[in-house]
């Protein structure tokens, strides 16, 4: 009887360790998911154009705030999402509006960042 009680306690202890590790991994996964999109402003116009811009040099929240401040002043921009992990800026343009690539390159360069690519998609 004593052996069964000890064996039961050992199994319960091991099971609790496994659950604790699983819970810990779950928390880390949630933190990584929340970190992906760090900065968002404005909205998305379902009839507008969606620009996905790869940018070099964005590493912190201040970078995101600087870009957001510059772009949200443009009348063509409906919203913006900045993903610092992937150094990507997604810009939603308002219906019947567009911004030339050269203007975007100049805006980003003046803010201190280099554009590596611009992809355009219509909703």
N, CA and C atoms as a LAMMPS dump frame, in Angstrom:
ITEM: TIMESTEP
0
ITEM: NUMBER OF ATOMS
369
ITEM: BOX BOUNDS ff ff ff
-5.0000000000000000e+02 5.0000000000000000e+02
-5.0000000000000000e+02 5.0000000000000000e+02
-5.0000000000000000e+02 5.0000000000000000e+02
ITEM: ATOMS id mol type element x y z
1 1 1 N 0.829 -1.192 0
2 1 2 C 0 0 0
3 1 3 C 0.871 1.252 0
4 2 1 N 1.963 1.192 0.775
5 2 2 C 2.871 2.323 0.862
6 2 3 C 3.522 2.585 -0.494
7 3 1 N 3.863 1.531 -1.243
8 3 2 C 4.48 1.678 -2.559
9 3 3 C 3.499 2.318 -3.54
10 4 1 N 2.244 1.954 -3.486
11 4 2 C 1.229 2.522 -4.377
12 4 3 C 1.04 4.01 -4.083
13 5 1 N 1.04 4.385 -2.82
14 5 2 C 0.9 5.794 -2.444
15 5 3 C 2.086 6.607 -2.938
16 6 1 N 3.274 6.094 -2.796
17 6 2 C 4.478 6.809 -3.259
18 6 3 C 4.459 6.92 -4.777
19 7 1 N 4.116 5.833 -5.453
20 7 2 C 4.037 5.84 -6.914
21 7 3 C 2.992 6.843 -7.4
22 8 1 N 1.858 6.93 -6.737
23 8 2 C 0.81 7.882 -7.081
24 8 3 C 1.303 9.321 -6.908
25 9 1 N 2.004 9.588 -5.822
26 9 2 C 2.552 10.924 -5.584
27 9 3 C 3.582 11.297 -6.654
28 10 1 N 4.434 10.36 -7.006
29 10 2 C 5.446 10.616 -8.037
30 10 3 C 4.766 10.922 -9.369
31 11 1 N 3.76 10.14 -9.735
32 11 2 C 3.035 10.378 -10.992
33 11 3 C 2.316 11.723 -10.993
34 12 1 N 1.709 12.077 -9.886
35 12 2 C 1.059 13.39 -9.78
36 12 3 C 2.072 14.524 -9.913
37 13 1 N 3.221 14.362 -9.306
38 13 2 C 4.279 15.365 -9.383
39 13 3 C 4.752 15.529 -10.832
40 14 1 N 4.993 14.419 -11.527
41 14 2 C 5.436 14.479 -12.923
42 14 3 C 4.36 15.103 -13.818
43 15 1 N 3.111 14.755 -13.575
44 15 2 C 2.021 15.333 -14.36
45 15 3 C 1.935 16.84 -14.161
46 16 1 N 2.117 17.296 -12.916
47 16 2 C 2.061 18.745 -12.657
48 16 3 C 3.225 19.455 -13.328
49 17 1 N 4.405 18.826 -13.396
50 17 2 C 5.543 19.429 -14.096
51 17 3 C 5.256 19.566 -15.592
52 18 1 N 4.657 18.535 -16.17
53 18 2 C 4.311 18.583 -17.593
54 18 3 C 3.298 19.693 -17.878
55 19 1 N 2.302 19.819 -17.042
56 19 2 C 1.298 20.873 -17.222
57 19 3 C 1.906 22.263 -17.061
58 20 1 N 2.809 22.407 -16.11
59 20 2 C 3.463 23.698 -15.895
60 20 3 C 4.302 24.078 -17.106
61 21 1 N 5.013 23.135 -17.687
62 21 2 C 5.831 23.398 -18.874
63 21 3 C 4.952 23.76 -20.063
64 22 1 N 3.839 23.05 -20.236
65 22 2 C 2.918 23.339 -21.322
66 22 3 C 2.334 24.746 -21.17
67 23 1 N 1.976 25.12 -19.96
68 23 2 C 1.44 26.449 -19.681
69 23 3 C 2.495 27.513 -19.967
70 24 1 N 3.721 27.265 -19.593
71 24 2 C 4.817 28.205 -19.82
72 24 3 C 5.043 28.407 -21.318
73 25 1 N 5.034 27.328 -22.098
74 25 2 C 5.196 27.436 -23.547
75 25 3 C 4.042 28.197 -24.161
76 26 1 N 2.845 27.997 -23.66
77 26 2 C 1.672 28.702 -24.166
78 26 3 C 1.809 30.201 -23.954
79 27 1 N 2.324 30.609 -22.801
80 27 2 C 2.519 32.039 -22.524
81 27 3 C 3.536 32.628 -23.477
82 28 1 N 4.62 31.904 -23.766
83 28 2 C 5.628 32.403 -24.695
84 28 3 C 5.056 32.547 -26.095
85 29 1 N 4.226 31.588 -26.541
86 29 2 C 3.604 31.687 -27.853
87 29 3 C 2.704 32.903 -27.932
88 30 1 N 1.928 33.175 -26.882
89 30 2 C 1.048 34.345 -26.871
90 30 3 C 1.853 35.622 -26.929
91 31 1 N 2.97 35.697 -26.231
92 31 2 C 3.807 36.893 -26.268
93 31 3 C 4.34 37.131 -27.664
94 32 1 N 4.759 36.078 -28.368
95 32 2 C 5.276 36.23 -29.72
96 32 3 C 4.181 36.677 -30.678
97 33 1 N 2.973 36.166 -30.52
98 33 2 C 1.89 36.575 -31.388
99 33 3 C 1.541 38.038 -31.167
100 34 1 N 1.538 38.506 -29.948
101 34 2 C 1.19 39.886 -29.659
102 34 3 C 2.265 40.838 -30.145
103 35 1 N 3.502 40.394 -30.235
104 35 2 C 4.6 41.26 -30.609
105 35 3 C 4.614 41.562 -32.098
106 36 1 N 4.032 40.695 -32.919
107 36 2 C 4.156 40.794 -34.356
108 36 3 C 3.673 42.142 -34.905
109 37 1 N 2.464 42.548 -34.602
110 37 2 C 1.964 43.846 -35.05
111 37 3 C 2.021 44.786 -33.86
112 38 1 N 2.922 45.74 -33.947
113 38 2 C 3.156 46.594 -32.796
114 38 3 C 2.461 47.938 -32.876
115 39 1 N 2.162 48.413 -34.059
116 39 2 C 1.647 49.768 -34.159
117 39 3 C 0.6 49.825 -35.255
118 40 1 N -0.563 50.366 -34.936
119 40 2 C -1.639 50.442 -35.91
120 40 3 C -2.368 51.762 -35.739
121 41 1 N -2.707 52.39 -36.859
122 41 2 C -3.395 53.666 -36.799
123 41 3 C -4.348 53.779 -37.984
124 42 1 N -5.467 54.445 -37.778
125 42 2 C -6.428 54.665 -38.849
126 42 3 C -7.294 53.457 -39.1
127 43 1 N -7.736 53.301 -40.36
128 43 2 C -8.634 52.207 -40.728
129 43 3 C -8.292 51.72 -42.134
130 44 1 N -9.039 50.727 -42.593
131 44 2 C -8.846 50.198 -43.942
132 44 3 C -10.08 50.536 -44.767
133 45 1 N -9.861 51.131 -45.929
134 45 2 C -10.945 51.415 -46.863
135 45 3 C -11.09 50.186 -47.767
136 46 1 N -12.219 49.482 -47.715
137 46 2 C -12.355 48.233 -48.475
138 46 3 C -12.296 48.407 -49.986
139 47 1 N -12.391 49.625 -50.486
140 47 2 C -12.341 49.868 -51.929
141 47 3 C -10.976 50.439 -52.334
142 48 1 N -10.155 50.772 -51.381
143 48 2 C -8.877 51.394 -51.665
144 48 3 C -7.79 50.412 -52.056
145 49 1 N -6.586 50.916 -52.114
146 49 2 C -5.392 50.135 -52.458
147 49 3 C -4.635 49.831 -51.174
148 50 1 N -4.058 48.642 -51.122
149 50 2 C -3.264 48.219 -49.978
150 50 3 C -1.801 48.133 -50.413
151 51 1 N -0.935 48.882 -49.747
152 51 2 C 0.496 48.87 -50.054
153 51 3 C 1.241 48.121 -48.958
154 52 1 N 2.1 47.211 -49.357
155 52 2 C 2.954 46.51 -48.408
156 52 3 C 4.39 46.926 -48.71
157 53 1 N 5.016 47.592 -47.739
158 53 2 C 6.329 48.182 -47.967
159 53 3 C 7.349 47.554 -47.026
160 54 1 N 8.414 47.002 -47.599
161 54 2 C 9.522 46.465 -46.802
162 54 3 C 10.507 47.598 -46.552
163 55 1 N 10.864 47.782 -45.272
164 55 2 C 11.671 48.931 -44.871
165 55 3 C 12.884 48.464 -44.078
166 56 1 N 14.031 49.045 -44.355
167 56 2 C 15.238 48.77 -43.574
168 56 3 C 15.381 49.811 -42.478
169 57 1 N 15.759 49.358 -41.28
170 57 2 C 16.098 50.287 -40.218
171 57 3 C 15.053 50.498 -39.143
172 58 1 N 13.861 49.924 -39.295
173 58 2 C 12.833 50.072 -38.266
174 58 3 C 13.1 49.061 -37.158
175 59 1 N 13.379 49.549 -35.958
176 59 2 C 13.708 48.624 -34.876
177 59 3 C 12.949 48.881 -33.573
178 60 1 N 12.267 50.01 -33.453
179 60 2 C 11.655 50.315 -32.158
180 60 3 C 10.316 51.033 -32.336
181 61 1 N 9.625 51.231 -31.23
182 61 2 C 8.34 51.933 -31.249
183 61 3 C 8.476 53.36 -31.747
184 62 1 N 9.606 54 -31.452
185 62 2 C 9.811 55.377 -31.912
186 62 3 C 9.903 55.426 -33.434
187 63 1 N 10.502 54.377 -34.033
188 63 2 C 10.547 54.264 -35.493
189 63 3 C 9.125 54.214 -36.041
190 64 1 N 8.308 53.355 -35.445
191 64 2 C 6.925 53.194 -35.883
192 64 3 C 6.15 54.499 -35.735
193 65 1 N 6.34 55.188 -34.625
194 65 2 C 5.631 56.444 -34.397
195 65 3 C 6.043 57.509 -35.402
196 66 1 N 7.32 57.555 -35.763
197 66 2 C 7.797 58.539 -36.733
198 66 3 C 7.169 58.288 -38.101
199 67 1 N 7.144 57.039 -38.517
200 67 2 C 6.549 56.694 -39.809
201 67 3 C 5.046 56.96 -39.799
202 68 1 N 4.374 56.55 -38.713
203 68 2 C 2.935 56.768 -38.599
204 68 3 C 2.601 58.252 -38.673
205 69 1 N 3.368 59.069 -38.007
206 69 2 C 3.11 60.513 -37.974
207 69 3 C 3.219 61.116 -39.372
208 70 1 N 4.231 60.714 -40.107
209 70 2 C 4.438 61.243 -41.455
210 70 3 C 3.329 60.777 -42.4
211 71 1 N 3.032 59.477 -42.376
212 71 2 C 2.078 58.925 -43.347
213 71 3 C 0.631 59.307 -43.062
214 72 1 N 0.243 59.375 -41.799
215 72 2 C -1.149 59.701 -41.48
216 72 3 C -1.482 61.166 -41.811
217 73 1 N -0.488 62 -42.07
218 73 2 C -0.734 63.372 -42.5
219 73 3 C -1.126 63.448 -43.972
220 74 1 N -0.837 62.37 -44.715
221 74 2 C -1.163 62.36 -46.143
222 74 3 C -2.663 62.114 -46.317
223 75 1 N -3.309 62.933 -47.142
224 75 2 C -4.758 62.832 -47.329
225 75 3 C -5.17 61.523 -47.995
226 76 1 N -4.255 60.862 -48.693
227 76 2 C -4.571 59.62 -49.388
228 76 3 C -4.626 58.409 -48.448
229 77 1 N -4.027 58.529 -47.254
230 77 2 C -3.869 57.387 -46.355
231 77 3 C -5.094 57.234 -45.443
232 78 1 N -5.669 56.019 -45.46
233 78 2 C -6.793 55.705 -44.567
234 78 3 C -6.29 55.085 -43.268
235 79 1 N -5.243 54.248 -43.359
236 79 2 C -4.72 53.578 -42.171
237 79 3 C -3.351 52.988 -42.423
238 80 1 N -2.714 52.58 -41.346
239 80 2 C -1.359 52.056 -41.429
240 80 3 C -1.148 51.014 -40.334
241 81 1 N -0.429 49.95 -40.682
242 81 2 C -0.026 48.926 -39.725
243 81 3 C 1.472 48.724 -39.889
244 82 1 N 2.189 48.717 -38.775
245 82 2 C 3.639 48.556 -38.814
246 82 3 C 4.023 47.298 -38.052
247 83 1 N 4.757 46.422 -38.719
248 83 2 C 5.251 45.176 -38.146
249 83 3 C 6.766 45.313 -37.995
250 84 1 N 7.21 45.607 -36.775
251 84 2 C 8.635 45.819 -36.542
252 84 3 C 9.455 44.544 -36.696
253 85 1 N 8.895 43.405 -36.309
254 85 2 C 9.628 42.142 -36.419
255 85 3 C 10.034 41.851 -37.854
256 86 1 N 9.131 42.122 -38.781
257 86 2 C 9.398 41.838 -40.195
258 86 3 C 9.795 43.092 -40.973
259 87 1 N 9.931 44.218 -40.296
260 87 2 C 10.271 45.502 -40.902
261 87 3 C 9.384 45.77 -42.119
262 88 1 N 8.061 45.732 -41.863
263 88 2 C 7.085 45.908 -42.918
264 88 3 C 6.062 46.955 -42.503
265 89 1 N 5.692 47.797 -43.452
266 89 2 C 4.652 48.8 -43.248
267 89 3 C 3.54 48.523 -44.245
268 90 1 N 2.323 48.382 -43.757
269 90 2 C 1.168 48.197 -44.629
270 90 3 C 0.348 49.477 -44.576
271 91 1 N 0.12 50.053 -45.747
272 91 2 C -0.627 51.305 -45.845
273 91 3 C -1.921 51.041 -46.603
274 92 1 N -3.041 51.416 -46.011
275 92 2 C -4.346 51.332 -46.676
276 92 3 C -4.674 52.719 -47.204
277 93 1 N -4.848 52.805 -48.514
278 93 2 C -5.187 54.082 -49.134
279 93 3 C -6.695 54.214 -49.266
280 94 1 N -7.171 55.448 -49.261
281 94 2 C -8.597 55.718 -49.426
282 94 3 C -9.013 55.436 -50.87
283 95 1 N -10.312 55.245 -51.054
284 95 2 C -10.871 54.976 -52.384
285 95 3 C -10.45 56.062 -53.364
286 96 1 N -10.088 55.648 -54.574
287 96 2 C -9.691 56.545 -55.666
288 96 3 C -8.486 57.413 -55.329
289 97 1 N -7.614 56.94 -54.452
290 97 2 C -6.398 57.662 -54.112
291 97 3 C -5.201 56.756 -54.337
292 98 1 N -4.06 57.38 -54.603
293 98 2 C -2.824 56.633 -54.786
294 98 3 C -1.657 57.538 -54.392
295 99 1 N -0.561 56.926 -54.051
296 99 2 C 0.684 57.648 -53.777
297 99 3 C 1.756 57.013 -54.638
298 100 1 N 2.445 57.814 -55.407
299 100 2 C 3.507 57.339 -56.285
300 100 3 C 4.655 56.74 -55.468
301 101 1 N 5.29 55.708 -56.002
302 101 2 C 6.414 55.067 -55.313
303 101 3 C 7.538 56.047 -54.995
304 102 1 N 7.801 56.964 -55.892
305 102 2 C 8.879 57.943 -55.663
306 102 3 C 8.566 58.837 -54.457
307 103 1 N 7.3 59.206 -54.296
308 103 2 C 6.901 60.015 -53.138
309 103 3 C 7.074 59.209 -51.859
310 104 1 N 6.658 57.943 -51.882
311 104 2 C 6.833 57.086 -50.703
312 104 3 C 8.309 56.93 -50.343
313 105 1 N 9.131 56.691 -51.356
314 105 2 C 10.568 56.544 -51.115
315 105 3 C 11.15 57.812 -50.481
316 106 1 N 10.716 58.973 -50.959
317 106 2 C 11.198 60.241 -50.408
318 106 3 C 10.73 60.426 -48.957
319 107 1 N 9.456 60.106 -48.682
320 107 2 C 8.928 60.234 -47.316
321 107 3 C 9.711 59.349 -46.338
322 108 1 N 9.944 58.098 -46.731
323 108 2 C 10.672 57.184 -45.858
324 108 3 C 12.133 57.6 -45.711
325 109 1 N 12.757 58.03 -46.803
326 109 2 C 14.155 58.456 -46.745
327 109 3 C 14.308 59.683 -45.849
328 110 1 N 13.373 60.628 -45.945
329 110 2 C 13.409 61.813 -45.075
330 110 3 C 13.21 61.452 -43.608
331 111 1 N 12.498 60.342 -43.353
332 111 2 C 12.294 59.883 -41.975
333 111 3 C 13.471 59.033 -41.493
334 112 1 N 14.415 58.706 -42.41
335 112 2 C 15.616 57.97 -42.035
336 112 3 C 15.593 56.483 -42.336
337 113 1 N 14.699 56.051 -43.239
338 113 2 C 14.556 54.629 -43.538
339 113 3 C 14.62 54.392 -45.037
340 114 1 N 15.13 53.226 -45.419
341 114 2 C 15.217 52.84 -46.823
342 114 3 C 14.134 51.822 -47.152
343 115 1 N 13.481 52.009 -48.291
344 115 2 C 12.493 51.054 -48.772
345 115 3 C 13.207 50.024 -49.627
346 116 1 N 12.945 48.731 -49.356
347 116 2 C 13.532 47.672 -50.175
348 116 3 C 12.547 47.148 -51.218
349 117 1 N 11.238 47.245 -50.948
350 117 2 C 10.243 46.849 -51.947
351 117 3 C 8.886 47.446 -51.605
352 118 1 N 8.067 47.614 -52.65
353 118 2 C 6.695 48.09 -52.508
354 118 3 C 5.795 47.165 -53.304
355 119 1 N 4.837 46.539 -52.649
356 119 2 C 3.842 45.682 -53.319
357 119 3 C 2.493 46.367 -53.231
358 120 1 N 1.786 46.414 -54.349
359 120 2 C 0.469 47.063 -54.408
360 120 3 C -0.61 46.029 -54.682
361 121 1 N -1.682 46.084 -53.894
362 121 2 C -2.834 45.199 -54.086
363 121 3 C -4.103 46.007 -53.986
364 122 1 N -5.009 45.79 -54.914
365 122 2 C -6.32 46.424 -54.836
366 122 3 C -7.241 45.471 -54.079
367 123 1 N -8.068 45.991 -53.185
368 123 2 C -8.993 45.148 -52.41
369 123 3 C -9.973 44.473 -53.333
